[in-house]
Amino acid sequence: MTARERLESLGGCADVGGLRAAVSDVCAQFGKVTKIDVLMMTAAQKRRALCFLRLESSAQEQLLIASLGATRLGEDLLVIVDLAN
């Protein structure tokens, strides 16, 4: 299973703590996760988790961006996980 497929499979996580650990686990293959914050939101009947994270180096972060489609938002990377309703 690819990293992107693993990330997409996280939609069934039941709580923020479980999602934080699961996202950290998926992203760890690119380098050590040094920061992760998760915010849950609901908009237009869709539940999403906004995961803001940092890795040890910008080279590792570039690999994560390329592999998972993450976005750089200021100093952080943003990974969005669509959650089950």
LUMMIVO-574724 format. One line per field, with one value per residue: x, y, z of N, C-alpha, C in turn. Coordinates in Angstrom, 3 decimals. Layout:
LUMMIVO-574724
nc1 = (X, ...);
nc2 = (Y, ...);
nc3 = (Z, ...);
cac1 = (X, ...);
cac2 = (Y, ...);
cac3 = (Z, ...);
cc1 = (X, ...);
cc2 = (Y, ...);
cc3 = (Z, ...);
//
This chain:
LUMMIVO-574724
nc1 = (0.853, 0.596, 1.913, 0.079, -2.309, -2.455, -2.824, -5.336, -6.854, -7.206, -9.540, -11.398, -10.665, -11.431, -11.071, -9.311, -6.819, -6.203, -6.133, -4.038, -1.850, -1.940, -1.563, 0.954, 2.394, 2.123, 3.457, 6.000, 7.649, 8.943, 10.624, 11.593, 8.844, 8.410, 6.544, 3.051, -0.226, -3.701, -6.738, -10.206, -12.881, -16.077, -17.690, -20.042, -21.389, -19.246, -16.750, -13.577, -10.096, -7.630, -4.305, -1.494, 1.913, 5.450, 8.649, 12.023, 13.797, 13.884, 14.223, 13.152, 10.531, 9.861, 9.826, 7.631, 5.600, 5.598, 4.858, 2.455, 0.848, 0.719, 0.490, 2.384, 2.076, 2.813, 5.240, 4.585, 3.515, 0.573, -1.700, -4.563, -7.193, -9.884, -12.729, -14.856, -18.392);
nc2 = (-1.177, 2.204, 5.339, 7.406, 5.958, 4.794, 7.105, 7.950, 5.904, 6.578, 7.801, 6.572, 6.895, 7.323, 9.359, 12.416, 11.890, 9.256, 9.716, 11.565, 9.965, 8.031, 9.566, 10.593, 8.210, 7.432, 9.577, 9.327, 7.736, 9.451, 10.915, 12.053, 13.092, 16.179, 17.890, 17.938, 18.934, 18.620, 19.564, 19.336, 19.628, 20.576, 21.050, 21.906, 19.429, 17.657, 15.980, 16.776, 16.458, 18.676, 18.530, 19.748, 19.763, 19.167, 18.185, 16.942, 18.043, 20.262, 18.933, 16.392, 17.187, 18.087, 15.663, 14.453, 16.257, 15.854, 13.142, 12.818, 14.898, 17.102, 20.473, 23.443, 25.624, 28.478, 27.902, 25.292, 22.014, 21.078, 18.538, 17.092, 15.152, 13.303, 12.530, 9.859, 10.157);
nc3 = (0.000, -0.861, 0.458, 0.052, -0.287, 2.241, 3.744, 2.787, 3.827, 6.440, 7.103, 8.748, 11.373, 14.793, 16.691, 17.624, 18.844, 17.984, 15.225, 15.058, 15.838, 13.785, 11.410, 11.965, 11.924, 9.197, 7.973, 9.003, 7.446, 5.785, 7.337, 10.645, 12.500, 13.851, 14.830, 15.253, 14.740, 14.994, 13.604, 13.621, 11.304, 9.931, 6.939, 4.506, 4.774, 4.891, 6.683, 7.840, 8.605, 9.477, 9.272, 10.628, 10.237, 10.886, 9.701, 10.290, 8.357, 5.489, 3.082, 3.621, 4.047, 1.482, 0.079, 1.321, 0.560, -2.225, -2.366, -0.887, -1.586, 0.036, 1.344, 1.667, 4.341, 5.528, 7.887, 8.295, 7.132, 5.459, 5.701, 4.519, 5.685, 4.655, 6.441, 7.580, 7.559);
cac1 = (0.000, 1.399, 1.678, -1.168, -3.403, -2.535, -3.404, -6.757, -7.507, -7.318, -10.841, -12.186, -10.177, -12.560, -10.821, -8.132, -5.618, -5.938, -5.768, -2.697, -0.883, -1.950, -0.926, 2.370, 2.948, 2.217, 4.451, 7.313, 8.489, 9.677, 11.541, 11.035, 7.828, 8.792, 5.368, 1.784, -1.453, -4.847, -7.987, -11.337, -13.842, -17.179, -18.160, -20.838, -21.661, -18.028, -15.870, -12.169, -9.094, -6.510, -3.132, -0.348, 3.069, 6.816, 9.658, 13.335, 14.486, 13.056, 14.307, 12.154, 9.220, 9.624, 9.432, 6.266, 4.734, 5.517, 4.216, 1.114, 0.088, 0.601, 0.684, 3.114, 1.287, 3.771, 6.337, 4.042, 2.907, -0.829, -2.224, -6.007, -7.738, -11.352, -13.219, -16.165, -19.485);
cac2 = (0.000, 3.424, 6.302, 8.124, 5.030, 4.692, 8.356, 7.917, 4.914, 7.092, 8.424, 5.885, 7.146, 7.746, 10.547, 13.214, 11.189, 8.153, 10.275, 12.150, 8.857, 7.389, 10.484, 10.606, 6.941, 7.496, 10.581, 8.957, 7.126, 10.529, 11.480, 12.202, 14.132, 16.973, 18.617, 17.613, 19.468, 18.177, 20.286, 18.719, 20.609, 20.101, 22.082, 21.349, 18.023, 16.849, 16.065, 16.714, 16.770, 19.461, 18.081, 20.630, 19.040, 19.521, 17.130, 17.453, 18.839, 20.689, 17.881, 15.383, 17.789, 18.097, 14.302, 14.261, 17.058, 15.176, 11.833, 12.858, 16.054, 18.077, 21.871, 24.223, 26.727, 29.119, 26.989, 23.946, 21.300, 20.795, 17.308, 17.044, 13.783, 13.253, 11.609, 9.243, 10.913);
cac3 = (0.000, -0.928, 1.529, -0.250, 0.005, 3.702, 4.225, 2.459, 4.681, 7.812, 7.284, 9.763, 12.743, 15.623, 17.506, 17.275, 19.300, 17.067, 13.932, 15.208, 15.831, 12.474, 10.453, 12.317, 11.456, 7.734, 7.591, 9.540, 6.419, 5.122, 8.314, 11.991, 12.672, 15.021, 15.315, 14.578, 15.329, 14.206, 13.809, 12.933, 10.815, 9.102, 6.012, 3.411, 5.092, 4.837, 7.848, 7.473, 9.619, 8.980, 10.026, 10.432, 10.761, 10.485, 9.761, 10.697, 7.338, 4.361, 2.060, 3.999, 3.825, 0.037, -0.287, 1.804, -0.313, -3.524, -2.246, -0.305, -2.040, 1.127, 0.980, 2.672, 4.862, 6.429, 8.236, 8.452, 6.031, 5.706, 5.125, 4.772, 5.705, 4.602, 7.470, 7.372, 8.229);
cc1 = (0.899, 1.058, 0.368, -2.374, -3.565, -3.178, -4.907, -7.519, -7.733, -8.673, -11.699, -11.715, -11.277, -12.321, -9.516, -6.846, -5.226, -5.495, -4.362, -1.632, -0.798, -1.283, 0.577, 3.062, 3.132, 3.356, 5.862, 8.214, 9.306, 10.708, 10.841, 10.055, 8.161, 7.626, 4.159, 0.627, -2.591, -6.072, -9.066, -12.284, -14.935, -17.625, -18.888, -21.034, -20.453, -17.217, -14.439, -11.305, -7.973, -5.320, -1.940, 0.859, 4.370, 7.669, 10.995, 14.005, 13.539, 13.103, 13.286, 10.748, 8.884, 9.209, 7.985, 5.279, 4.521, 4.723, 2.760, 0.260, -0.156, 0.872, 1.507, 2.242, 2.144, 4.935, 5.893, 3.656, 1.465, -1.221, -3.698, -6.483, -9.261, -11.825, -14.579, -17.215, -20.164);
cc2 = (1.241, 4.344, 7.049, 7.234, 4.863, 5.939, 8.377, 6.939, 5.411, 7.727, 7.789, 6.101, 7.800, 9.034, 11.217, 12.498, 10.050, 8.641, 10.868, 11.057, 8.211, 8.264, 10.540, 9.347, 6.944, 8.426, 10.220, 8.308, 8.178, 11.168, 11.620, 13.377, 14.880, 17.754, 18.122, 18.164, 19.066, 18.983, 19.594, 19.823, 19.908, 21.271, 21.387, 19.837, 17.105, 17.082, 15.902, 16.988, 17.532, 19.130, 18.963, 19.931, 19.583, 18.270, 17.774, 18.330, 19.209, 19.655, 16.780, 15.911, 17.826, 16.713, 14.021, 15.018, 16.337, 13.872, 11.902, 14.012, 17.066, 19.477, 22.534, 25.420, 27.411, 28.174, 25.528, 23.326, 21.016, 19.538, 17.257, 15.599, 13.903, 12.164, 11.046, 10.049, 10.079);
cc3 = (0.000, 0.242, 1.302, 0.064, 1.516, 4.281, 3.973, 3.351, 6.110, 8.108, 8.359, 11.189, 13.570, 16.390, 17.096, 17.670, 18.376, 15.705, 13.973, 15.130, 14.449, 11.414, 10.713, 11.808, 9.936, 7.315, 8.044, 8.500, 5.668, 6.040, 9.655, 12.035, 13.957, 15.607, 14.548, 15.405, 14.413, 14.607, 13.002, 12.484, 10.020, 8.245, 4.867, 3.567, 4.955, 6.096, 7.363, 8.689, 8.923, 9.864, 9.664, 11.034, 10.227, 10.583, 10.082, 9.653, 6.204, 3.229, 2.346, 3.735, 2.332, -0.465, 0.121, 0.921, -1.644, -3.449, -1.798, -0.798, -0.949, 0.577, 2.067, 3.042, 5.915, 6.648, 8.271, 7.115, 6.422, 4.944, 5.506, 4.653, 5.683, 5.547, 7.104, 8.137, 9.266);
//
